Amino acid sequence: MTIVDVTVIPIGTPTPSVSEYVAEMQKVLETYKRDGKIDFMLTPMNTIIEGELPVLFEVIQAIHEVPFSKGIQRVATNIRIDDRRDKKRRMADKIASVQEKMK
């Protein structure tokens, strides 16, 4: 299971707010989640997505395209990939590991 941290930044929006674009991207992610391909978590600064790496690249491309479909002419997407292959870990496992060490 691979985990990616993705931030899609529409450039040249009419207002400083980008929440309408984020909401549309979350709808795309919900579709992939309903199909059982990914899980994801929206945070105030990015979205964390877990799944198989080839699917994640497909998902990233799909959400990268969202601002273009809304008329934006330039989009910057930042991606960070955590691909650990010695053991299968999910987002919740990583959080639980840190919380356990805090006790």
C-alpha positions as CSV (number, residue, x, y, z in Angstrom):
1,M,0.0,0.0,0.0
2,T,1.4,3.3,-1.1
3,I,0.5,6.7,0.5
4,V,0.7,10.0,-1.3
5,D,0.4,13.5,-0.1
6,V,-1.0,15.7,-2.9
7,T,-1.5,19.4,-3.2
8,V,-3.2,20.8,-6.4
9,I,-2.8,24.5,-6.7
10,P,-4.9,26.3,-9.3
11,I,-3.1,29.4,-10.5
12,G,-5.0,32.5,-11.7
13,T,-8.3,31.9,-9.8
14,P,-10.7,34.9,-9.7
15,T,-10.5,35.0,-5.9
16,P,-7.9,33.9,-3.3
17,S,-10.2,31.0,-2.3
18,V,-9.7,27.6,-3.9
19,S,-12.2,25.7,-1.9
20,E,-14.6,25.2,-4.9
21,Y,-11.8,23.4,-6.7
22,V,-10.8,21.4,-3.7
23,A,-14.5,20.3,-3.3
24,E,-14.6,19.1,-7.0
25,M,-11.4,17.2,-6.5
26,Q,-12.8,15.5,-3.4
27,K,-15.8,14.4,-5.5
28,V,-13.4,12.7,-7.9
29,L,-11.7,11.0,-5.0
30,E,-15.0,9.8,-3.6
31,T,-15.7,8.0,-6.9
32,Y,-12.4,6.2,-6.7
33,K,-13.1,5.3,-3.0
34,R,-16.6,4.0,-3.8
35,D,-15.0,1.7,-6.4
36,G,-12.7,0.4,-3.7
37,K,-9.5,1.6,-5.3
38,I,-8.3,4.2,-2.7
39,D,-8.9,5.6,0.7
40,F,-8.2,9.3,1.3
41,M,-8.2,12.0,3.9
42,L,-8.6,15.8,3.3
43,T,-6.5,18.0,5.6
44,P,-6.4,21.8,5.8
45,M,-3.3,21.9,3.5
46,N,-3.4,18.8,1.3
47,T,-5.0,15.5,0.6
48,I,-3.5,12.1,1.7
49,I,-4.4,9.2,-0.5
50,E,-3.6,5.5,-0.1
51,G,-3.8,2.7,-2.7
52,E,-1.7,0.8,-5.2
53,L,0.9,3.0,-6.9
54,P,-0.4,2.7,-10.5
55,V,-3.9,3.6,-9.4
56,L,-2.6,6.6,-7.4
57,F,-0.9,8.0,-10.5
58,E,-4.2,7.7,-12.3
59,V,-6.0,9.4,-9.4
60,I,-3.4,12.2,-9.2
61,Q,-3.8,12.9,-12.9
62,A,-7.6,13.0,-12.5
63,I,-7.6,15.5,-9.7
64,H,-4.8,17.6,-11.5
65,E,-7.3,18.0,-14.4
66,V,-10.1,19.3,-12.2
67,P,-9.1,23.0,-12.2
68,F,-8.5,22.9,-16.0
69,S,-12.1,21.6,-16.4
70,K,-13.2,24.7,-14.5
71,G,-11.4,27.1,-16.9
72,I,-8.1,27.5,-15.0
73,Q,-5.2,27.8,-17.4
74,R,-2.4,26.9,-15.1
75,V,-2.1,24.3,-12.3
76,A,0.8,23.3,-10.1
77,T,0.6,19.9,-8.3
78,N,3.0,18.8,-5.6
79,I,3.3,15.1,-4.9
80,R,5.1,13.3,-2.1
81,I,5.1,9.5,-2.2
82,D,5.6,7.1,0.7
83,D,6.1,3.6,-0.9
84,R,7.2,1.2,1.8
85,R,7.6,-2.3,0.6
86,D,8.9,-4.2,3.6
87,K,5.4,-4.2,5.2
88,K,1.9,-3.1,4.3
89,R,0.9,0.0,6.3
90,R,-2.2,2.1,5.9
91,M,-2.6,5.8,6.9
92,A,-4.2,4.7,10.2
93,D,-1.4,2.4,11.0
94,K,1.2,5.2,10.7
95,I,-0.9,7.4,13.0
96,A,-1.4,4.6,15.5
97,S,2.3,3.9,15.6
98,V,3.1,7.5,16.6
99,Q,0.3,7.7,19.1
100,E,1.5,4.5,20.8
101,K,5.0,6.0,21.2
102,M,3.5,9.1,22.8
103,K,2.2,7.1,25.8
